[in-house]
Amino acid sequence: MPLSTTLNGRLNAFFNLRNFVDVLTSLPKPQTPMTDLLFPQSKRKQKTSPYIAVSDVKSETGAVPVILRGTKSYAVGQGTKKAELIEVQPLTMSSFISGADLNNLIALGDVDNIKAKLVEITENLRDRTAVSTEVLVCQSLSGKIEYPASREGGGTDAYVVEIGKSVAMSAANLGPAATSLGDLQKALEGQFVEQQKTGCASDVRFLTGSDVYGKIVELITKASGNVPVQWTDYGCILFGKYKIMPLSNTYTLPGASSATAVIDAKYIQTVDLANTGKMFYAALDELDARLRPLPFWATHIPSRDPSGVKILSSSKPLPAFAVSKSVTRKYL
C-alpha cells in the first residue's frame, strides 16, 4: 500500500530540521552518568566536518590516536600544512512503521497519534543512541574504543580507535595485611602524587572498583575514634582530600553475552574532572540535517516491500578522553 500524499506531508513536516530539534528539546534527558561525568556540555564540541583532526584529539588526550580497524585516517595537504584526519563512524539505528497502520490513522483523522507515534520512535532511537555513546565513553577510560560498526554492503566490522594509555602504577597492598586507615592513606596519597605529575590535578576523583570500595568502607567502619570521612552524593571524601567515587557500572556490547566493568573491581583510576578531554561530534552525512554535526538526527525513508516507513537515526561521537592524564592502580 503506497503512502498517501497527506502522510508524506506529515512526515516531511515532522522531520523538518527546526521541528525535529524542537521535538528533541522537549524529550526528557536520557540517563548517561559517565558521559555527564566526563563530558558535560562545556566539554562537547561539534565539528563541521565528517573528520576529526588527529591534532585536535592529541591536544585533548595528550597522545596521538591510533586507528586500528573499522575506520580510516587521511593525510591531507602538503608540507607544513599537512594534517591527518580521522573518519568518525556513525552510530546508526532504525525502526519501522507499516504503511497500513499510518494510513489507518490518517483515514481516522487521528493526526495527534501520528505525531505521538513519531515522537515515541524518535525518543527510542535517541535513547538507544545515548546508550551506545555511553558505552564508547566507558571504553574511552581504558584508552581504547572498540565497537561493532556496520559495513557498506552489509555485515559488521569492529570500529577500533586507541586514544592513548593511562599512567600505570605498581600495585598497592590493601589485602588482609592492610588493617588501618594509615595504610589506605599512604596508598591513596601515592596515587594522588602520581596524578599531580600528569599536570592535571585541579579536581581529582578516585573512580573506585567495587571490591576496593568495599575494602575502604571496611577500614572506615573498623577504625576507632573520629574517622576523617565525609559522605557525599557520589561516595565519600577521606582525610579532607581524596574524593572516592565507587564505580560498579558495567556495559554490554551489541551481540555480547557478558558485561564488562567500567573500572576493574580491584583497581582505582584517578581522573581530573577539570581536564577530561572533549566529546567530539562529527558532521552527519544527512542532507536533511544540512550536514551539521548534530549529536542525534533521524530521517524517514519510504519502503515498498514491506510497505511502510523506516526511521533511520545517526550520530557521530568520538569521546577523546584524556587517558594519558589519568592514573590506574591495583589495590587488591
N, C-alpha and C positions, 0 to 999 in steps of 0.2 A: 504494500500500500504506500504510494508516494506521499510525502509530507505536503500538507496544504500550504498555500501561499500565506495564509494567516499565521500558521505555526512558524514558518520560516521567518516571518517578520518579528514574531515574539522572540525567537532565538537570537536573531541578529541584534535586537534591542537589548536583550539581557547581557550578551557578551560584548556589547559596546564598551570600549575602554573605560570611559568615565563611569558608566553604570556599574561595571564589574568591580572597579576599585571601591565604589560606594558599598557594594554588597560585602566585599571582604572586610571593609572597615567596620561594618555592623555586626560581624560574626564575633562570638566570644573567642578570646585568645586561647590557642591550644596550649597544653601543658608541655613545656620544653625546658625542664630545670637546668640541664647542663648548658644548653645554648644561651639561656638567660644569664647564667653564672659567668660563663667565659666570654660571651659576645653580646653584651647588652646593646641597645640601639646605637649608642655612641661608637661602638666598635664594629658596625656593619657598613660595608662600603659597596655601593652599586657601581659597576664598571659599564661603560658604554660600548664595550667590545665583547665578542664571544670568547676572547682570550684574556688571560691574566699574565702580566709581565712577571717573569721569574724574579726580576729585581724588586718588584712590589712585594712578592712573597718573602724574599730574603730579608727585606728591610723590617718585616714584622716578626719573622721567626728566628732570624739570626743565622739561618742556614740556607743553602741552595737546595730547592726541592728537586727530587729525582723522580722522573716519570718512568714507572716500571712497566705497567701494562694498561691496556684499555683506553688510552688517550695518547695524544701526541704533543710534542713541543716543537716549536718552529723558530728558526733563526731568521730574522728579517733585518733589512738594511745592510749597510756596509761600513767598514772602518769603525770610527768612534761612535757612529750612530746605530751600530748593530745591537739588537735586543732579542732576547729569547722569550718566547711566549708559550703559555700552557693553554691547551684547548680544554675547557671545562665541560665534562659530560653532563647531560641533563638527567634529572630525576623525572621520569615520565610515568604518569598514572592514567587510568581510563575507567570510564563507567558507561553503561549502555542503557538507553530508554527506547522501548519499542515504539514504532510509529503508531500502532493501533492505540496504545494507551494514551499517547499525546493527542491524537486526533479525536479520541472519545471525549477528552477534556474540552477540546475546542468546540465540539458539537454541543456539549452541555453548557457552553459559555462559562466554563469554570477557569477563568483566566488566573485568578488568585492561586489556585492549586498548581497551575503550570509553573508560575514563578516560585512557589514554595518547593516544588519538586526540584527545580534547578538550583535553588539555594541549598537544599539538603545535599544534593550531589556535590555541589561546589565545596561545601563545608567538609564533606567526607574526603574528597580529594585533597583539600588543603591540609586536613589533619594527617592524612597518610604521608603527605609530603613533609610535614613538620616532623613526624616520627622518623622518617628516613634521614632528614637533615640532622636530627638529634643523634642518630647513630654515627653519622660522619663526625660530628663534634666529639662524641665519646671516643671514637677511634683516634681522633687527632691528638688526644692526650698522650697516646703511645708514640706519636710521631709518624704513624703510617695509616693512611686511609686505604681501605680495601673493600670495595662494594660491587655487587653484580650489576652490570650495565647492559642495556640492550644493544645488539649489533645491527647494522644495516643489513636487511635481507633476512632478519630473524635470528633467534638464538641469543645467548648472553655471553658476556666475557667479563673478566674481573677488571674493574676500574681501580688502579693502584697508583697512589702517589705517596712517596716518602718525603715528609716535610722536615725531617731532622731527627735528632736524638736528644733525650734528656741527659742531664748530668747524673751518672750512676755512682752512688756512694757505696763504700763497703758496708756490710750488714751490721746492724746494731744487735745487741743481745738482750731482748726483753722476754726471754723464755723463763723457765722456773727459777733460774738464778736471780732474776731481777725482781726484787721484793719491795723496793722503796720508790717514792716519788723522786728521790735524788737520782736514781738510775734512769728514770724516764726523762727528767730534766736534762741530764747530760746528753742523752741520745737526741732529744729534740733540738737542743742548742747547737749540736754539731751539724744538723741538717739546716738549721736556720742560718748559720755562718756560711755554709756552702751555697745557700740560696743568695745571700748577700754578694757573694763573689761573682754571681752572674750579672750583677749590675741592676737587678730588678728585685727590690725588696720593700716597695712602698706599702703594700697591703698583702702580706704573706698569709696564705691559707694552707693549712695542712690537710690535704684530701686523704682520708684515712680508711684503709681497708677494714672490713667488718671484724676480723679476728684481732687486729691491732687495737681497734677501738674498744673491743671487749676487754682486752688486757689493761688499757688505760683506765677504764671505768673500775675494773677490779682493784687496781692500785689506789685509785682515789677513795673507794669505799673502805678499803682496809687501813688507810692512813689514819693516824691518831692526831688529835689536836685540830687546829684550824687549817683546813686544806685550801691552798690558794687556787680555787677554781670558781669560775663564773659561768653558769649555764646560760646558753643563748638559744635563739631560734634555729641556728644552724648546727649547734653542738655545744662546745664549751671553749673558754679561754683559760689556759693554765698559766700560773705564775704571772698573770697580767700581760702576757707577751705572745704565747703560742695559741693561735686560733685553730682549734681542732674541729674538722668537719667530717663526720662519718659518711662514707660513700659506699653504700651497698648496691648502688644502681647496676643494672645489667642491660645488655641489648642483645637482640637476636637478629641475625642477617636473614633476608628472604631466602627460603629454602633450607635454612639450617635447622637442626633438631635440638640444639642446645644453646643456652645463653652464655654470653661472655661478660665477665665482671669488668666494669669500667676501671676500677682500681683493684689490683690483686689483694685478696683478703689479708695477706701478711705484709703488705707494703704501705708506705706513706709517700705521696707525691706532693711536693710543695709547689705552689704557683703564686705569682704576684698578680692579684686581680686588677691592678692598675696597668699591667703590661702583659696582656694575654694574646696580643696579636690582632688580627682582623678576620671577620667573616666577609669574604668577597662574594658578590653575586654577579655573574657574567650576563651579558645581554642574551636574550632569548631569540631563537630562530623562528619567531612568530610575527608575521606581518600584522595580524590583528592587534598585537601588543606594541606595534610600531618599533619592534626590535629593541625594546627597552630592557634594562636589567632588573626586572621585577622579581621579588622573592618568590612570587607564585603567580601563575597565569593559567587560564583554561579557555578552550575554544571548542566549537562543535563541528562535527563532520557528518554529513548525511550518509546513511548506509542503505543500500538497496537489498542486500541479502545477508542477514535478515534486514527487513525494513525497520528503520529507526534512526536514532541519532547517537553517535558515540561522542562522549565528552572527554576530551584529552587535556591533561594538565601538564605543566612543565615548570621546572625550576633549575637553576644552575649555581648551587652553592659550592664554595670552596673554603672550608674553615682553615685558615692559616694560623694555627695555634703556635705560640712562641715556645715550642717544646725545648729548644736549646737553652732557654732561660728558666727551666724547670728542673727540679731535683727529685730523684727517686731513691728510696732506701728501704731495704728489707729489715723488718723489726722482729719477726718471729720465724 
